[in-house]
Amino acid sequence: MKRRKKSLLEEEWHAKTRNDFLTESQKQNKMKNLSNDLRNATKKIDYLQKKVCKLMNEESVVIDEGVGESLTEILRESKLTPVQFNNSLTTMQIFTFKKFQRYAPAS
């Protein structure tokens, strides 16, 4: 019974548990899991970066340099939180998409 209890305790650990409370096998498992998570996250980041670059090349809209500078200045001067900043960019993108879609020839 003690052996079974000991083996169960060795396998169970929480991801946020400090390393000095873990046994060697738990530390190795934790490091392996963290390594896999990092590898997967890196792959996902690479995929998303390629996807963004592809979309920018295919569907981006060229704007006048003066308009771009004005927009940049307005966004820098505003006191937006990161969430508000992202929401404002998304709103502008949707507005621009709808505006250009209105003038696009019907296919």
C-alpha positions, 0 to 999 in steps of 0.5 A: 500500500505504501509503495502504491501511495508513493508512486502516486505522489511521485506522478502527481504535481501541479505545473505551478509547483516550485521546483524545490518541492519536486522529486527528480522524476517530477522535475524531469517530467515538468521540464519535458512538458515545458519544453514541449509547450515552448516548441508548440508555442514557437511553431504557432507563432511562426505559423501566425507570422507567416499567415499575417505576412501573407495576408498583408501582401495579398490584402493590404491597402496602401495609404498616403504617407501623410495619412499614415503619419497623422494616424500614427500621431493620433494613436501615440497621443491618445491614452489608450490601454493595449486592449482599447488600442487593439479594439480601435485598430480592429474597428478601423480595419473593419471600417476600411474593409466595408468602405472598399467593399462598397466600391469594389466591382461586383463579381 
